[in-house]
């Protein structure tokens, strides 16, 4: 523990700023892992199968109840918004789909870009510490007492090395974690787009009658019946 404290002490004030950025980033990583892997995680295929079965059975109310039983799940909330417009025209259903996507996608992408920013900040702070240490070294060579010159020079070099190492030690794990979290985010967004699109297609397609010959030529048959001349009445009288 004392070695870690001495390491931070030797890295100077820039090293403490790097540690602060690392602590903030670690808190952000924990929050995003909890959200993307646990709070928003669900068995998407099973949920979609249940909703599809209820919609095909014309049980929209039960589908809405099923969505309401999953609070805090963005996909369920998006489905609920779309299903509430199931009895409207197709344009209203498509509009509900667009609104649901606009409201739900930011829930997956929220605050994640800050993690990449903090990794870059840690790297730049390490570079700043390197420059600071070199400045201390040059000042020692230029102005320090010859008896203290070697000590001050070594101190400046140690500040440069410590801050560089500390910045990289914070930035490298953050970039790796950022890549994993972005991958998980993309998976959730793709699932959302795919399933909401299928639900919208299912609801709009349910309004279309079956493409049978009778439905296709219903209008032509009705016009033919109207235009067809009536047969002249037959007379039973003997001529």
FENPEWO-V305638 format. One record per residue. N is the residue number from 1. RES is the residue in three letters. SS is DSSP state (helix for helix, strand for strand, loop for the rest). D_LAST is the distance of its C-alpha to the last C-alpha in Angstrom with 1 decimal. Layout:
n=N res=RES ss=SS d_last=D_LAST
n=N res=RES ss=SS d_last=D_LAST
//
This chain:
n=1 res=UNK ss=loop d_last=128.3
n=2 res=UNK ss=helix d_last=131.4
n=3 res=UNK ss=helix d_last=130.5
n=4 res=UNK ss=helix d_last=127.1
n=5 res=UNK ss=helix d_last=128.8
n=6 res=UNK ss=helix d_last=131.4
n=7 res=UNK ss=helix d_last=128.7
n=8 res=UNK ss=helix d_last=126.9
n=9 res=UNK ss=helix d_last=130.2
n=10 res=UNK ss=helix d_last=131.1
n=11 res=UNK ss=helix d_last=127.7
n=12 res=UNK ss=helix d_last=128.5
n=13 res=UNK ss=helix d_last=126.2
n=14 res=UNK ss=helix d_last=123.5
n=15 res=UNK ss=helix d_last=123.3
n=16 res=UNK ss=helix d_last=122.6
n=17 res=UNK ss=helix d_last=119.8
n=18 res=UNK ss=helix d_last=118.3
n=19 res=UNK ss=helix d_last=118.6
n=20 res=UNK ss=helix d_last=116.9
n=21 res=UNK ss=helix d_last=114.0
n=22 res=UNK ss=helix d_last=113.8
n=23 res=UNK ss=helix d_last=113.6
n=24 res=UNK ss=helix d_last=110.9
n=25 res=UNK ss=helix d_last=108.9
n=26 res=UNK ss=helix d_last=109.4
n=27 res=UNK ss=helix d_last=108.0
n=28 res=UNK ss=helix d_last=105.0
n=29 res=UNK ss=helix d_last=104.4
n=30 res=UNK ss=helix d_last=104.5
n=31 res=UNK ss=helix d_last=102.0
n=32 res=UNK ss=helix d_last=99.6
n=33 res=UNK ss=helix d_last=99.8
n=34 res=UNK ss=helix d_last=99.1
n=35 res=UNK ss=helix d_last=96.1
n=36 res=UNK ss=helix d_last=94.5
n=37 res=UNK ss=helix d_last=95.2
n=38 res=UNK ss=helix d_last=95.1
n=39 res=UNK ss=helix d_last=93.6
n=40 res=UNK ss=loop d_last=90.7
n=41 res=UNK ss=loop d_last=90.4
n=42 res=UNK ss=loop d_last=87.4
n=43 res=UNK ss=loop d_last=85.2
n=44 res=UNK ss=helix d_last=82.6
n=45 res=UNK ss=helix d_last=80.3
n=46 res=UNK ss=helix d_last=80.1
n=47 res=UNK ss=helix d_last=79.5
n=48 res=UNK ss=helix d_last=76.8
n=49 res=UNK ss=helix d_last=75.0
n=50 res=UNK ss=helix d_last=75.0
n=51 res=UNK ss=helix d_last=73.7
n=52 res=UNK ss=helix d_last=71.0
n=53 res=UNK ss=helix d_last=69.9
n=54 res=UNK ss=helix d_last=69.7
n=55 res=UNK ss=helix d_last=67.8
n=56 res=UNK ss=helix d_last=65.2
n=57 res=UNK ss=loop d_last=64.8
n=58 res=UNK ss=loop d_last=64.3
n=59 res=UNK ss=loop d_last=67.6
n=60 res=UNK ss=helix d_last=69.1
n=61 res=UNK ss=helix d_last=71.2
n=62 res=UNK ss=helix d_last=72.9
n=63 res=UNK ss=helix d_last=73.6
n=64 res=UNK ss=helix d_last=75.2
n=65 res=UNK ss=helix d_last=77.3
n=66 res=UNK ss=helix d_last=78.4
n=67 res=UNK ss=helix d_last=79.6
n=68 res=UNK ss=helix d_last=81.4
n=69 res=UNK ss=loop d_last=83.3
n=70 res=UNK ss=loop d_last=85.0
n=71 res=UNK ss=loop d_last=87.1
n=72 res=UNK ss=loop d_last=89.2
n=73 res=UNK ss=loop d_last=87.0
n=74 res=UNK ss=helix d_last=85.7
n=75 res=UNK ss=helix d_last=82.8
n=76 res=UNK ss=helix d_last=81.6
n=77 res=UNK ss=helix d_last=82.0
n=78 res=UNK ss=helix d_last=80.0
n=79 res=UNK ss=helix d_last=77.2
n=80 res=UNK ss=helix d_last=77.2
n=81 res=UNK ss=helix d_last=76.9
n=82 res=UNK ss=helix d_last=73.9
n=83 res=UNK ss=helix d_last=72.2
n=84 res=UNK ss=loop d_last=72.5
n=85 res=UNK ss=loop d_last=70.1
n=86 res=UNK ss=loop d_last=67.6
n=87 res=UNK ss=loop d_last=65.0
n=88 res=UNK ss=loop d_last=65.3
n=89 res=UNK ss=loop d_last=63.7
n=90 res=UNK ss=helix d_last=64.9
n=91 res=UNK ss=helix d_last=67.2
n=92 res=UNK ss=helix d_last=69.0
n=93 res=UNK ss=helix d_last=69.5
n=94 res=UNK ss=helix d_last=71.0
n=95 res=UNK ss=helix d_last=73.2
n=96 res=UNK ss=helix d_last=74.5
n=97 res=UNK ss=helix d_last=75.2
n=98 res=UNK ss=helix d_last=77.3
n=99 res=UNK ss=helix d_last=79.2
n=100 res=UNK ss=helix d_last=80.0
n=101 res=UNK ss=helix d_last=81.3
n=102 res=UNK ss=helix d_last=83.5
n=103 res=UNK ss=helix d_last=84.9
n=104 res=UNK ss=helix d_last=85.5
n=105 res=UNK ss=helix d_last=86.9
n=106 res=UNK ss=helix d_last=90.1
n=107 res=UNK ss=helix d_last=90.9
n=108 res=UNK ss=helix d_last=91.4
n=109 res=UNK ss=helix d_last=93.3
n=110 res=UNK ss=loop d_last=95.5
n=111 res=UNK ss=loop d_last=99.3
n=112 res=UNK ss=helix d_last=99.1
n=113 res=UNK ss=helix d_last=100.1
n=114 res=UNK ss=helix d_last=103.4
n=115 res=UNK ss=helix d_last=104.4
n=116 res=UNK ss=helix d_last=104.4
n=117 res=UNK ss=helix d_last=106.3
n=118 res=UNK ss=helix d_last=109.0
n=119 res=UNK ss=helix d_last=109.5
n=120 res=UNK ss=helix d_last=110.1
n=121 res=UNK ss=helix d_last=112.4
n=122 res=UNK ss=helix d_last=114.5
n=123 res=UNK ss=helix d_last=114.9
n=124 res=UNK ss=helix d_last=116.0
n=125 res=UNK ss=helix d_last=118.3
n=126 res=UNK ss=helix d_last=119.9
n=127 res=UNK ss=helix d_last=120.4
n=128 res=UNK ss=helix d_last=121.8
n=129 res=UNK ss=helix d_last=124.3
n=130 res=UNK ss=helix d_last=125.3
n=131 res=UNK ss=helix d_last=126.1
n=132 res=UNK ss=helix d_last=128.0
n=133 res=UNK ss=helix d_last=130.0
n=134 res=UNK ss=helix d_last=130.9
n=135 res=UNK ss=helix d_last=132.0
n=136 res=UNK ss=helix d_last=134.3
n=137 res=UNK ss=helix d_last=135.7
n=138 res=UNK ss=helix d_last=136.4
n=139 res=UNK ss=helix d_last=138.0
n=140 res=UNK ss=helix d_last=140.2
n=141 res=UNK ss=helix d_last=141.3
n=142 res=UNK ss=helix d_last=142.0
n=143 res=UNK ss=helix d_last=143.6
n=144 res=UNK ss=loop d_last=144.5
n=145 res=UNK ss=loop d_last=148.1
n=146 res=UNK ss=helix d_last=148.9
n=147 res=UNK ss=helix d_last=149.6
n=148 res=UNK ss=helix d_last=146.1
n=149 res=UNK ss=helix d_last=144.3
n=150 res=UNK ss=helix d_last=143.3
n=151 res=UNK ss=helix d_last=142.0
n=152 res=UNK ss=helix d_last=139.9
n=153 res=UNK ss=helix d_last=138.6
n=154 res=UNK ss=helix d_last=137.5
n=155 res=UNK ss=helix d_last=136.0
n=156 res=UNK ss=helix d_last=133.9
n=157 res=UNK ss=helix d_last=132.7
n=158 res=UNK ss=helix d_last=131.8
n=159 res=UNK ss=helix d_last=129.7
n=160 res=UNK ss=helix d_last=127.8
n=161 res=UNK ss=helix d_last=127.1
n=162 res=UNK ss=helix d_last=126.3
n=163 res=UNK ss=helix d_last=123.8
n=164 res=UNK ss=helix d_last=122.1
n=165 res=UNK ss=helix d_last=121.8
n=166 res=UNK ss=helix d_last=120.6
n=167 res=UNK ss=helix d_last=117.9
n=168 res=UNK ss=helix d_last=116.6
n=169 res=UNK ss=helix d_last=116.8
n=170 res=UNK ss=helix d_last=114.5
n=171 res=UNK ss=helix d_last=112.2
n=172 res=UNK ss=helix d_last=111.4
n=173 res=UNK ss=helix d_last=110.1
n=174 res=UNK ss=helix d_last=108.1
n=175 res=UNK ss=helix d_last=106.3
n=176 res=UNK ss=helix d_last=105.5
n=177 res=UNK ss=helix d_last=104.1
n=178 res=UNK ss=helix d_last=102.2
n=179 res=UNK ss=helix d_last=100.5
n=180 res=UNK ss=helix d_last=99.4
n=181 res=UNK ss=helix d_last=98.2
n=182 res=UNK ss=helix d_last=96.2
n=183 res=UNK ss=helix d_last=94.6
n=184 res=UNK ss=helix d_last=93.6
n=185 res=UNK ss=helix d_last=92.4
n=186 res=UNK ss=helix d_last=90.1
n=187 res=UNK ss=helix d_last=88.7
n=188 res=UNK ss=helix d_last=87.8
n=189 res=UNK ss=helix d_last=86.3
n=190 res=UNK ss=helix d_last=84.2
n=191 res=UNK ss=helix d_last=82.9
n=192 res=UNK ss=helix d_last=82.0
n=193 res=UNK ss=helix d_last=80.1
n=194 res=UNK ss=helix d_last=78.3
n=195 res=UNK ss=helix d_last=77.3
n=196 res=UNK ss=helix d_last=76.3
n=197 res=UNK ss=helix d_last=74.2
n=198 res=UNK ss=helix d_last=72.4
n=199 res=UNK ss=helix d_last=71.9
n=200 res=UNK ss=helix d_last=70.5
n=201 res=UNK ss=helix d_last=68.1
n=202 res=UNK ss=helix d_last=67.0
n=203 res=UNK ss=helix d_last=66.3
n=204 res=UNK ss=helix d_last=64.5
n=205 res=UNK ss=helix d_last=62.5
n=206 res=UNK ss=loop d_last=61.4
n=207 res=UNK ss=loop d_last=59.2
n=208 res=UNK ss=loop d_last=57.2
n=209 res=UNK ss=loop d_last=54.0
n=210 res=UNK ss=loop d_last=53.7
n=211 res=UNK ss=loop d_last=52.6
n=212 res=UNK ss=loop d_last=49.5
n=213 res=UNK ss=helix d_last=46.4
n=214 res=UNK ss=helix d_last=44.5
n=215 res=UNK ss=helix d_last=47.2
n=216 res=UNK ss=helix d_last=47.7
n=217 res=UNK ss=loop d_last=44.0
n=218 res=UNK ss=helix d_last=43.1
n=219 res=UNK ss=helix d_last=43.0
n=220 res=UNK ss=helix d_last=40.9
n=221 res=UNK ss=helix d_last=38.4
n=222 res=UNK ss=helix d_last=38.1
n=223 res=UNK ss=helix d_last=37.5
n=224 res=UNK ss=helix d_last=34.9
n=225 res=UNK ss=helix d_last=33.0
n=226 res=UNK ss=helix d_last=33.2
n=227 res=UNK ss=helix d_last=32.2
n=228 res=UNK ss=loop d_last=29.3
n=229 res=UNK ss=loop d_last=25.9
n=230 res=UNK ss=loop d_last=23.5
n=231 res=UNK ss=loop d_last=20.3
n=232 res=UNK ss=loop d_last=17.1
n=233 res=UNK ss=loop d_last=15.5
n=234 res=UNK ss=loop d_last=12.5
n=235 res=UNK ss=loop d_last=9.6
n=236 res=UNK ss=loop d_last=9.2
n=237 res=UNK ss=loop d_last=6.3
n=238 res=UNK ss=loop d_last=3.8
n=239 res=UNK ss=loop d_last=0.0
//
